[in-house]
Amino acid sequence: MIAKLIRVDHGTPDREVVERVADLLRAGRIVAMRTDTVYGLLGSVNRPDALRRLVELKLRPVGKPFILLAADWIAVRSVTSHLTPVARRLGSRYWPGPLTLVLPGDENLPDEVTAAGPAVALRIPRDPLLAAILKATRAVVAAPSANLPGEPPVQSAGEALELFGDGIDLALDGGPPPATLASTIVDCRGAQGEILRAGPILPEPEDLVIH
């Protein structure tokens, strides 16, 4: 029987682990792992079955979109209708890193990853293992935090397995999360950025306004 929990080194990605996780995500499976902020549940946006499972696991309210993780700017552009000037400035300055940008979304995206508009909330994370997995998956990944509504995110892969059980196909134990805060969220759909949630990154005021 293949172990459901494996220990990993986020600083030195193991190629076999990367390919195994990428294969699972492409197959519509759910993987729990540490991101560059807190532990999250990963599912490919190209797999409606995975997105439905995430909604069920998270007891997600209707209309609340998932935060997405992208490997690079090419992946970001694949899920957005266009990049606003303020988004380009913030992304260029703070990515990769724990800054999530709300952008105009591609009209063909599933409802689970869009909000009214439509819109998408996404970032390029700063984590060598996660970056390698995203690149190998060749898809943007939905990554809600590993918790239930109103509860703090779990602190380990083992806790994620205890909480979500058979809803998780694989859990990567990378040790304690690197942050106690979820990512900063900035709405970049308008002429200037609006901070929706404070987090590890505090953008400079001049970065939020394009003159």
PyMOL commands that set and color helices and strands:
alter all, ss='L'
color gray80, all
select helices_A, chain A and resi 15-26+48-58+73-78+85-94+111-113+128-137+157-167+205-208
alter helices_A, ss='H'
color red, helices_A
select strands_A, chain A and resi 5-7+31-34+39-44+67-69+99-104+119-123+141-142+170-173+184-187+194-197
alter strands_A, ss='S'
color yellow, strands_A
deselect
rebuild
show_as cartoon
